Amino acid sequence: MEVLILAAGRALRLRPLTDDRPKCLLEVGGRPIISRAVDLLVARGLERITIVDGYRGDMIRAALATEFPKVAFRFIRNADYAATHNARPLHLAADLPSGPLMLLDADIVFTGGILDLLLAHPAANRLALRTRGGIGDEEMKVALDGRGRVRALGKDLDPSAAAGESVGIEVFGAEFVGALWPVLRRRLRDERRLDEYYEASFLELVEAGNDVAAVDIGDLPCREIDTPSDLEEARSEFGGL
């Protein structure tokens, strides 16, 4: 299985903490956020890791090469990191080897149990879903059908219709991945939807009949880092993990 980590953004809401480093190199529990993720991946035998970087990307490359000298990372540079959302950096990895793909964002602090749930799930396509707690306006909300499959997703989805929020970790089978690249290409290049999130392409494939299962992470800790308060809460929650 290939692993793709998106780590290109500027994280303006975290300034001044990100004035001199990318968000994924901020530390939680004494380690950079992205290092924590790579550790969990490698521990599960997932070592074919591609990283799309952008803002201060050379710092990410140097940090990972130093900390994980035995992992043959592949890096892709997103030169337009300041002008696009995450659909474009995902599409930059369209030449990945065919086959199953794990996708995750580099600003997530999580425990290995979430990876275990996703890897053990029998569905070809699945995403990690948090159903506990409230759902904020900025969250990527997910609505499900009667069989626990994704029916709709988006930040603008009515929270009352949502079963929970996507935490930003997905696994897709080879067929879904093969269909995803041309959808992204059309939406970005032909339709010029440069400011959209990759979930819009996922939803198009869902609406075309591709099943994506939702894997409830239960009470397993997982936190996306967008603001200074997110970072402080993650440091409190994960400091001893």
Long-range contacts (C-beta under 8 A, 24 or more apart in sequence): 1-46, 1-48, 1-99, 1-100, 1-101, 1-102, 1-171, 2-48, 2-50, 2-96, 2-97, 2-99, 2-100, 2-101, 2-102, 3-41, 3-46, 3-48, 3-49, 3-50, 3-101, 3-102, 3-103, 3-104, 4-49, 4-50, 4-51, 4-52, 4-90, 4-93, 4-96, 4-101, 4-102, 4-103, 4-104, 5-34, 5-37, 5-38, 5-49, 5-50, 5-51, 5-52, 5-104, 5-105, 5-106, 6-51, 6-52, 6-86, 6-89, 6-90, 6-103, 6-104, 6-105, 6-106, 7-34, 7-51, 7-52, 7-53, 7-54, 7-57, 7-60, 7-105, 7-106, 7-107, 8-52, 8-53, 8-54, 8-55, 8-57, 8-78, 8-81, 8-86, 8-89, 9-54, 9-55, 9-81, 9-86, 9-107, 10-54, 10-55, 10-81, 10-82, 11-55, 11-107, 11-226, 13-226, 13-227, 13-228, 14-225, 14-226, 14-227, 14-228, 14-231, 17-228, 17-231, 18-55, 20-56, 21-56, 21-59, 22-53, 22-55, 22-56, 22-57, 22-59, 22-60, 22-106, 23-106, 23-107, 23-225, 24-60, 24-106, 24-107, 25-59, 25-60, 25-63, 26-225, 26-231, 28-109, 28-225, 28-231, 28-234, 28-235, 28-238, 28-239, 29-235, 29-238, 29-239, 29-240, 29-241, 32-63, 33-106, 33-107, 33-108, 33-109, 33-225, 34-60, 34-63, 34-64, 34-106, 35-63, 35-64, 35-67, 35-68, 36-109, 36-238, 37-104, 37-106, 37-108, 37-110, 38-64, 38-67, 38-68, 38-71, 40-110, 40-111, 40-112, 40-115, 41-102, 41-115, 42-68, 42-71, 43-112, 44-112, 44-115, 44-116, 44-119, 46-102, 47-71, 47-72, 48-72, 48-97, 49-73, 49-74, 50-74, 50-75, 50-76, 50-93, 50-96, 51-75, 51-76, 51-106, 52-76, 52-77, 52-78, 52-89, 52-90, 52-92, 52-93, 53-77, 53-78, 54-78, 54-79, 54-80, 54-81, 54-82, 54-89, 55-81, 55-82, 83-194, 84-194, 84-195, 85-194, 85-195, 85-196, 85-197, 85-198, 86-197, 86-198, 87-184, 87-187, 87-188, 87-193, 87-194, 87-196, 87-197, 87-198, 87-200, 87-201, 88-188, 88-194, 90-184, 90-198, 91-181, 91-184, 91-185, 91-188, 94-181, 94-184, 94-185, 96-177, 98-174, 98-177, 98-178, 99-174, 99-177, 100-124, 100-171, 100-172, 100-173, 100-174, 100-177, 101-171, 101-172, 101-177, 102-169, 102-170, 102-171, 103-169, 103-170, 103-171, 103-172, 104-168, 104-169, 104-170, 105-168, 105-169, 105-224, 107-168, 107-224, 107-225, 107-226, 108-167, 108-168, 108-169, 108-222, 108-223, 108-224, 108-225, 109-221, 109-222, 109-223, 109-225, 109-234, 109-237, 109-238, 110-167, 110-169, 110-220, 110-221, 110-222, 110-223, 111-220, 111-221, 111-222, 111-241, 113-217, 113-220, 114-167, 114-169, 114-217, 114-220, 114-222, 115-169, 117-215, 117-217, 117-220, 118-169, 118-170, 118-171, 118-215, 119-171, 121-171, 121-213, 121-215, 123-211, 123-212, 123-213, 124-172, 124-173, 124-175, 124-176, 124-211, 125-170, 125-171, 125-172, 125-173, 125-176, 125-210, 125-211, 125-212, 125-213, 126-170, 126-171, 126-212, 126-213, 126-214, 126-215, 127-166, 127-169, 127-170, 127-171, 127-212, 127-213, 127-214, 127-215, 128-166, 128-167, 128-168, 128-169, 128-170, 128-215, 128-217, 128-222, 129-163, 129-164, 129-165, 129-166, 129-167, 129-214, 129-215, 129-216, 129-217, 130-164, 130-165, 130-166, 130-167, 130-216, 130-217, 130-222, 131-163, 131-164, 131-216, 131-218, 132-164, 132-218, 132-219, 135-159, 135-162, 135-164, 135-165, 138-226, 139-165, 139-166, 140-165, 140-166, 140-168, 140-197, 140-199, 141-165, 141-166, 142-166, 142-214, 144-214, 148-213, 148-214, 149-211, 149-212, 149-213, 149-214, 150-202, 150-203, 150-206, 150-212, 150-213, 150-214, 151-206, 152-203, 152-206, 153-199, 153-202, 153-203, 153-206, 154-197, 154-199, 154-200, 154-203, 155-197, 163-214, 164-214, 164-216, 166-199, 167-217, 167-222, 167-224, 168-224, 170-202, 170-212, 172-212, 175-210, 176-205, 176-210, 176-212, 179-205, 179-208, 179-210, 180-205
